[in-house]
C-alpha cells in the first residue's frame, strides 16, 4: 500500500525519520496528482482558539497551489501558497505546532503522522475511515451519505440549525431534530452548486461573487460562503432580502463570527445592482419573481443561475386546454402541474437561447419539501449559433400558440 507514492529513485524510507518520510510522501502525492487532503490537528501552539489546519489543492490562474484553511472556533483564515512554499511551511509546523497529520489520497488511502508526548514521530498507513472524511457523514438505508458542510461551524447555532448538548462533560453542537430535512436540503444544494462550479469553470477562479436573492434566514447564503472558503476561494457572497429583521439577524451573525466577504443587504431583485456577479441564486421566488431573477442573472452575465420556483400563477389563467387533453386536464391538480411544466419549460428554452446549458430537475425528494424543483443554467463557453437560437425561439412560439399563451414574463423582459 502506498508504494505508488514512493518514487523508484528515492532512498529507502524505512530507516528515514518518520516526519521526513511523511513529507516525502506528501510531495510525491502532489507531484503525481493523487493528493486529496491534508489535515493537521492536535494543535499545541500559542493561539488558544485555533483548532486545526486543512490543506487542499486549488488552481489559481492556471497554477497549482495549496490552500491553507486555518480553522478557529469563531472564524476561518485562508491562505494560498505555491507547492514549494507550502511544503516548507508544513514541514515547520509538524511536531512543533501540530502533533497529528493525516494525508489522504484520491484512492482512499491514508498516511497518519503522530507525535508522542516526547516528540517522537511515528507513521501509520491504511484506508481512510468514514470519520476521517472531509464531510459530515450520515448513515441510513445501509448506505453512507456524505455531507459537504460541517455542523460544528458556530454560525449554525445562531441560525437555529444546531443547539448545544453536553456530552462527556463538554458542550457540543448537535443538529436540531426539526431542522434535519432543512439540513439535507442545504447539503444537496451545495452538492449541485459544487458540480455547477466545475462545469462553469469557476472552480479555477481565485474569487467568486455570489448573490442570493430572497435569502431569508440565510441558511444557503452562509453555506455557500463557508463551502467556497473551504475550497480556498476568496468568496464574496451577498444575501439580498426584503425583510429588514432577517437582514439584521444574518448580518449580526456574519459580523459576530468575522466572516469576511459575507454580507446581507435589504433589497429587491428588480432594483439591486452588484458590481460583479458570477453566480445568481433565487430559491422559492414567487411567480414572476423567478423570471425577474433569471433576467437579472442574464443581464449581469452570471456563469451560473440556480432557481427554485415557488408558484406559477402567470400562465395558468392564460392557458387554453387543447381539445385532445381536456379529459386529462379536467382535474385541477393536473392542470396546475401542467402550468408548472409549461412555465419552467419555457424558462429553460429561453435560457438555452441565451447561451446556457439548462436542466430542470427535482433536487431533493418530495418528502423533504414540496418546492423541490430546480432550474440550473450554466453559461457555455461558446455563444449559441444563430440557427440554433432561431430554432429555440420558434419552439417557444409554437408552444405558446398551442396553449393560447399571450405573454410570458421572462420573454417580455428579454424583449424589452
MOSUL-V95327 format. One record per residue. N is the residue number from 1. SS is DSSP state (H for helix, E for strand, - for the rest). PHI is phi in whole degrees, -180 to 180 (NA if undefined). NEAR is the number of other ideal C-beta (glycine too) atoms within 12 Angstrom. Layout:
n:N ss:SS phi:PHI near:NEAR
n:N ss:SS phi:PHI near:NEAR
//
This chain:
n:1 ss:- phi:NA near:18
n:2 ss:- phi:71 near:29
n:3 ss:H phi:-65 near:15
n:4 ss:H phi:-72 near:18
n:5 ss:H phi:-91 near:33
n:6 ss:- phi:-108 near:27
n:7 ss:- phi:-65 near:16
n:8 ss:- phi:-60 near:10
n:9 ss:- phi:-82 near:8
n:10 ss:- phi:-74 near:19
n:11 ss:- phi:-68 near:14
n:12 ss:- phi:-56 near:12
n:13 ss:- phi:-91 near:24
n:14 ss:- phi:-64 near:12
n:15 ss:- phi:-94 near:9
n:16 ss:- phi:-77 near:18
n:17 ss:- phi:-57 near:22
n:18 ss:H phi:-59 near:28
n:19 ss:H phi:-68 near:31
n:20 ss:H phi:-67 near:24
n:21 ss:H phi:-61 near:32
n:22 ss:H phi:-62 near:41
n:23 ss:H phi:-65 near:34
n:24 ss:H phi:-66 near:30
n:25 ss:H phi:-66 near:41
n:26 ss:H phi:-62 near:42
n:27 ss:H phi:-62 near:28
n:28 ss:H phi:-69 near:29
n:29 ss:H phi:-62 near:34
n:30 ss:H phi:-68 near:31
n:31 ss:H phi:-70 near:21
n:32 ss:H phi:-97 near:18
n:33 ss:- phi:80 near:15
n:34 ss:- phi:-97 near:26
n:35 ss:E phi:-64 near:31
n:36 ss:E phi:-115 near:27
n:37 ss:E phi:-162 near:37
n:38 ss:E phi:-128 near:42
n:39 ss:E phi:-119 near:33
n:40 ss:E phi:-105 near:39
n:41 ss:E phi:-139 near:25
n:42 ss:E phi:53 near:26
n:43 ss:E phi:-71 near:27
n:44 ss:- phi:-128 near:21
n:45 ss:- phi:-82 near:21
n:46 ss:- phi:-88 near:9
n:47 ss:- phi:-86 near:18
n:48 ss:- phi:-64 near:11
n:49 ss:- phi:-94 near:19
n:50 ss:E phi:-74 near:25
n:51 ss:E phi:-103 near:27
n:52 ss:E phi:-164 near:33
n:53 ss:E phi:-131 near:36
n:54 ss:E phi:-116 near:36
n:55 ss:E phi:-120 near:41
n:56 ss:E phi:-133 near:32
n:57 ss:E phi:-85 near:34
n:58 ss:E phi:-133 near:38
n:59 ss:E phi:-110 near:24
n:60 ss:E phi:-119 near:25
n:61 ss:- phi:52 near:13
n:62 ss:- phi:82 near:11
n:63 ss:E phi:-114 near:16
n:64 ss:E phi:-81 near:23
n:65 ss:E phi:-133 near:29
n:66 ss:E phi:-106 near:35
n:67 ss:E phi:-97 near:34
n:68 ss:E phi:-93 near:32
n:69 ss:E phi:-110 near:34
n:70 ss:E phi:-85 near:29
n:71 ss:E phi:-101 near:31
n:72 ss:E phi:-100 near:24
n:73 ss:- phi:-66 near:22
n:74 ss:- phi:-124 near:23
n:75 ss:- phi:-161 near:27
n:76 ss:E phi:-127 near:39
n:77 ss:E phi:-128 near:23
n:78 ss:E phi:-114 near:35
n:79 ss:E phi:-143 near:23
n:80 ss:E phi:-107 near:30
n:81 ss:E phi:-132 near:24
n:82 ss:E phi:-61 near:22
n:83 ss:H phi:-55 near:27
n:84 ss:H phi:-61 near:17
n:85 ss:H phi:-66 near:16
n:86 ss:H phi:-64 near:31
n:87 ss:H phi:-63 near:30
n:88 ss:H phi:-64 near:17
n:89 ss:H phi:-69 near:27
n:90 ss:H phi:-61 near:34
n:91 ss:H phi:-59 near:25
n:92 ss:H phi:-75 near:17
n:93 ss:H phi:-89 near:33
n:94 ss:E phi:-68 near:37
n:95 ss:- phi:84 near:31
n:96 ss:- phi:-102 near:21
n:97 ss:- phi:-112 near:25
n:98 ss:E phi:-125 near:35
n:99 ss:E phi:-105 near:27
n:100 ss:E phi:-148 near:31
n:101 ss:E phi:-142 near:42
n:102 ss:E phi:-120 near:37
n:103 ss:E phi:-102 near:40
n:104 ss:E phi:-117 near:34
n:105 ss:E phi:-106 near:30
n:106 ss:- phi:-70 near:20
n:107 ss:- phi:-90 near:19
n:108 ss:- phi:83 near:18
n:109 ss:E phi:-96 near:28
n:110 ss:E phi:-143 near:34
n:111 ss:E phi:-118 near:41
n:112 ss:E phi:-115 near:32
n:113 ss:E phi:-108 near:38
n:114 ss:E phi:-127 near:26
n:115 ss:E phi:-105 near:29
n:116 ss:- phi:-75 near:14
n:117 ss:- phi:-62 near:10
n:118 ss:- phi:-89 near:9
n:119 ss:- phi:85 near:16
n:120 ss:- phi:-87 near:15
n:121 ss:E phi:-86 near:27
n:122 ss:E phi:-144 near:22
n:123 ss:E phi:-110 near:32
n:124 ss:E phi:-131 near:23
n:125 ss:E phi:-128 near:26
n:126 ss:E phi:177 near:18
n:127 ss:E phi:-88 near:18
n:128 ss:- phi:-68 near:27
n:129 ss:- phi:-79 near:16
n:130 ss:H phi:-54 near:19
n:131 ss:H phi:-69 near:15
n:132 ss:H phi:-92 near:27
n:133 ss:- phi:-67 near:24
n:134 ss:- phi:-77 near:29
n:135 ss:- phi:-137 near:26
n:136 ss:- phi:-74 near:28
n:137 ss:E phi:-105 near:22
n:138 ss:E phi:-133 near:21
n:139 ss:E phi:-103 near:13
n:140 ss:E phi:-162 near:10
n:141 ss:- phi:55 near:7
n:142 ss:- phi:59 near:6
n:143 ss:E phi:-139 near:10
n:144 ss:E phi:-83 near:16
n:145 ss:E phi:-111 near:20
n:146 ss:E phi:-102 near:23
n:147 ss:- phi:-108 near:30
n:148 ss:- phi:-86 near:33
n:149 ss:- phi:-121 near:40
n:150 ss:- phi:-113 near:35
n:151 ss:- phi:-70 near:32
n:152 ss:- phi:-73 near:27
n:153 ss:- phi:-64 near:35
n:154 ss:- phi:-66 near:31
n:155 ss:H phi:-70 near:39
n:156 ss:H phi:-63 near:32
n:157 ss:H phi:-66 near:27
n:158 ss:H phi:-65 near:27
n:159 ss:- phi:-88 near:37
n:160 ss:- phi:82 near:22
n:161 ss:- phi:-81 near:37
n:162 ss:E phi:-123 near:30
n:163 ss:E phi:-139 near:20
n:164 ss:E phi:-89 near:18
n:165 ss:E phi:-127 near:17
n:166 ss:E phi:-93 near:11
n:167 ss:E phi:-141 near:10
n:168 ss:- phi:54 near:7
n:169 ss:- phi:80 near:7
n:170 ss:E phi:-123 near:10
n:171 ss:E phi:-85 near:16
n:172 ss:E phi:-130 near:17
n:173 ss:E phi:-75 near:27
n:174 ss:E phi:-140 near:22
n:175 ss:E phi:-63 near:30
n:176 ss:- phi:-66 near:20
n:177 ss:H phi:-52 near:13
n:178 ss:H phi:-69 near:12
n:179 ss:H phi:-100 near:25
n:180 ss:H phi:-63 near:21
n:181 ss:H phi:-68 near:23
n:182 ss:H phi:-63 near:28
n:183 ss:H phi:-63 near:34
n:184 ss:H phi:-66 near:30
n:185 ss:H phi:-62 near:34
n:186 ss:H phi:-62 near:40
n:187 ss:H phi:-66 near:37
n:188 ss:H phi:-65 near:31
n:189 ss:H phi:-61 near:38
n:190 ss:H phi:-65 near:36
n:191 ss:H phi:-61 near:26
n:192 ss:H phi:-67 near:35
n:193 ss:H phi:-60 near:44
n:194 ss:H phi:-63 near:30
n:195 ss:H phi:-66 near:24
n:196 ss:H phi:-66 near:37
n:197 ss:H phi:-58 near:32
n:198 ss:H phi:-68 near:19
n:199 ss:H phi:-66 near:24
n:200 ss:H phi:-83 near:30
n:201 ss:- phi:89 near:19
n:202 ss:H phi:-66 near:31
n:203 ss:H phi:-61 near:28
n:204 ss:H phi:-94 near:24
n:205 ss:- phi:-87 near:29
n:206 ss:- phi:-70 near:25
n:207 ss:E phi:-133 near:26
n:208 ss:E phi:-136 near:37
n:209 ss:E phi:-106 near:33
n:210 ss:E phi:-126 near:47
n:211 ss:E phi:-122 near:40
n:212 ss:E phi:-112 near:48
n:213 ss:E phi:-87 near:46
n:214 ss:- phi:70 near:40
n:215 ss:- phi:-69 near:42
n:216 ss:- phi:58 near:29
n:217 ss:- phi:-82 near:32
n:218 ss:- phi:85 near:43
n:219 ss:H phi:-54 near:40
n:220 ss:H phi:-72 near:43
n:221 ss:H phi:-64 near:47
n:222 ss:H phi:-63 near:45
n:223 ss:H phi:-62 near:45
n:224 ss:H phi:-63 near:46
n:225 ss:H phi:-62 near:44
n:226 ss:H phi:-64 near:43
n:227 ss:H phi:-67 near:38
n:228 ss:H phi:-61 near:41
n:229 ss:H phi:-64 near:42
n:230 ss:H phi:-66 near:31
n:231 ss:- phi:-90 near:39
n:232 ss:- phi:83 near:36
n:233 ss:- phi:-90 near:38
n:234 ss:E phi:-82 near:25
n:235 ss:E phi:-84 near:37
n:236 ss:E phi:-117 near:30
n:237 ss:E phi:-116 near:41
n:238 ss:E phi:-122 near:38
n:239 ss:E phi:-96 near:44
n:240 ss:E phi:-115 near:39
n:241 ss:E phi:-144 near:34
n:242 ss:- phi:-74 near:24
n:243 ss:- phi:-79 near:21
n:244 ss:H phi:-64 near:14
n:245 ss:H phi:-65 near:16
n:246 ss:H phi:-70 near:26
n:247 ss:H phi:-61 near:27
n:248 ss:H phi:-67 near:19
n:249 ss:H phi:-60 near:28
n:250 ss:H phi:-70 near:39
n:251 ss:H phi:-62 near:30
n:252 ss:H phi:-66 near:20
n:253 ss:H phi:-65 near:34
n:254 ss:H phi:-64 near:34
n:255 ss:H phi:-70 near:19
n:256 ss:H phi:-59 near:19
n:257 ss:- phi:-100 near:29
n:258 ss:- phi:51 near:19
n:259 ss:- phi:-89 near:37
n:260 ss:- phi:-60 near:22
n:261 ss:- phi:89 near:26
n:262 ss:E phi:-114 near:39
n:263 ss:E phi:-145 near:32
n:264 ss:E phi:-133 near:37
n:265 ss:E phi:-121 near:31
n:266 ss:E phi:-86 near:24
n:267 ss:- phi:180 near:25
n:268 ss:- phi:-130 near:20
n:269 ss:- phi:-62 near:36
n:270 ss:- phi:-77 near:21
n:271 ss:- phi:-127 near:14
n:272 ss:- phi:-75 near:30
n:273 ss:- phi:-138 near:17
n:274 ss:- phi:-78 near:29
n:275 ss:- phi:-72 near:11
n:276 ss:- phi:-146 near:19
n:277 ss:- phi:-145 near:33
n:278 ss:- phi:-100 near:39
n:279 ss:E phi:-133 near:47
n:280 ss:E phi:-114 near:48
n:281 ss:E phi:-117 near:48
n:282 ss:E phi:-147 near:45
n:283 ss:E phi:-105 near:43
n:284 ss:E phi:62 near:30
n:285 ss:E phi:-79 near:40
n:286 ss:- phi:-71 near:25
n:287 ss:- phi:46 near:24
n:288 ss:- phi:-77 near:30
n:289 ss:H phi:-61 near:32
n:290 ss:H phi:-64 near:46
n:291 ss:H phi:-65 near:40
n:292 ss:H phi:-64 near:33
n:293 ss:H phi:-65 near:44
n:294 ss:H phi:-61 near:45
n:295 ss:H phi:-61 near:34
n:296 ss:H phi:-61 near:35
n:297 ss:H phi:-61 near:44
n:298 ss:H phi:-66 near:32
n:299 ss:H phi:-63 near:23
n:300 ss:H phi:-82 near:27
n:301 ss:- phi:72 near:21
n:302 ss:- phi:-60 near:38
n:303 ss:- phi:-80 near:35
n:304 ss:E phi:-132 near:46
n:305 ss:E phi:-125 near:49
n:306 ss:E phi:-128 near:47
n:307 ss:E phi:-129 near:50
n:308 ss:E phi:-124 near:38
n:309 ss:E phi:-62 near:42
n:310 ss:- phi:-103 near:27
n:311 ss:- phi:-134 near:23
n:312 ss:- phi:-131 near:34
n:313 ss:- phi:-100 near:21
n:314 ss:- phi:-68 near:31
n:315 ss:- phi:-84 near:36
n:316 ss:- phi:-57 near:26
n:317 ss:- phi:-66 near:17
n:318 ss:- phi:-82 near:21
n:319 ss:- phi:-69 near:32
n:320 ss:- phi:-101 near:22
n:321 ss:- phi:-69 near:23
n:322 ss:- phi:-59 near:17
n:323 ss:H phi:-53 near:10
n:324 ss:H phi:-62 near:9
n:325 ss:H phi:-95 near:18
n:326 ss:- phi:-59 near:15
n:327 ss:- phi:-61 near:11
n:328 ss:- phi:-80 near:15
n:329 ss:- phi:-100 near:24
n:330 ss:- phi:-73 near:12
n:331 ss:- phi:-91 near:14
n:332 ss:H phi:-58 near:12
n:333 ss:H phi:-65 near:12
n:334 ss:H phi:-69 near:18
n:335 ss:H phi:-64 near:24
n:336 ss:H phi:-64 near:21
n:337 ss:H phi:-65 near:19
n:338 ss:H phi:-68 near:29
n:339 ss:H phi:-61 near:31
n:340 ss:H phi:-64 near:32
n:341 ss:H phi:-61 near:24
n:342 ss:H phi:-66 near:34
n:343 ss:H phi:-59 near:41
n:344 ss:H phi:-73 near:37
n:345 ss:H phi:-66 near:32
n:346 ss:H phi:-65 near:44
n:347 ss:H phi:-60 near:48
n:348 ss:H phi:-64 near:34
n:349 ss:H phi:-65 near:35
n:350 ss:H phi:-67 near:40
n:351 ss:H phi:-65 near:42
n:352 ss:H phi:-64 near:31
n:353 ss:H phi:-65 near:32
n:354 ss:- phi:-91 near:34
n:355 ss:- phi:99 near:26
n:356 ss:E phi:-117 near:38
n:357 ss:E phi:-81 near:25
n:358 ss:E phi:-126 near:34
n:359 ss:E phi:-132 near:27
n:360 ss:E phi:-123 near:28
n:361 ss:E phi:-158 near:19
n:362 ss:E phi:-87 near:23
n:363 ss:- phi:-93 near:33
n:364 ss:- phi:-141 near:26
n:365 ss:- phi:-67 near:13
n:366 ss:- phi:-61 near:13
n:367 ss:- phi:-68 near:12
n:368 ss:- phi:-88 near:21
n:369 ss:- phi:-164 near:23
n:370 ss:- phi:-77 near:20
n:371 ss:- phi:-95 near:24
n:372 ss:- phi:-109 near:25
n:373 ss:E phi:-93 near:32
n:374 ss:E phi:-130 near:36
n:375 ss:E phi:-108 near:43
n:376 ss:E phi:-115 near:41
n:377 ss:E phi:-128 near:39
n:378 ss:E phi:-120 near:34
n:379 ss:E phi:-67 near:32
n:380 ss:- phi:-75 near:22
n:381 ss:- phi:-71 near:13
n:382 ss:- phi:-114 near:10
n:383 ss:- phi:-67 near:13
n:384 ss:- phi:-67 near:24
n:385 ss:- phi:-70 near:14
n:386 ss:H phi:-62 near:12
n:387 ss:H phi:-67 near:11
n:388 ss:H phi:-67 near:19
n:389 ss:H phi:-63 near:22
n:390 ss:H phi:-63 near:14
n:391 ss:H phi:-64 near:17
n:392 ss:H phi:-66 near:28
n:393 ss:H phi:-65 near:24
n:394 ss:H phi:-67 near:16
n:395 ss:H phi:-62 near:21
n:396 ss:H phi:-63 near:31
n:397 ss:H phi:-63 near:21
n:398 ss:H phi:-66 near:15
n:399 ss:H phi:-64 near:28
n:400 ss:H phi:-63 near:27
n:401 ss:H phi:-65 near:15
n:402 ss:H phi:-59 near:21
n:403 ss:H phi:-99 near:29
n:404 ss:- phi:72 near:17
n:405 ss:- phi:-80 near:27
n:406 ss:- phi:-92 near:17
n:407 ss:- phi:-147 near:20
n:408 ss:- phi:-127 near:35
n:409 ss:H phi:-59 near:33
n:410 ss:H phi:-64 near:41
n:411 ss:H phi:-64 near:32
n:412 ss:H phi:-66 near:19
n:413 ss:H phi:-65 near:26
n:414 ss:H phi:-67 near:26
n:415 ss:H phi:-67 near:13
n:416 ss:- phi:-76 near:12
//
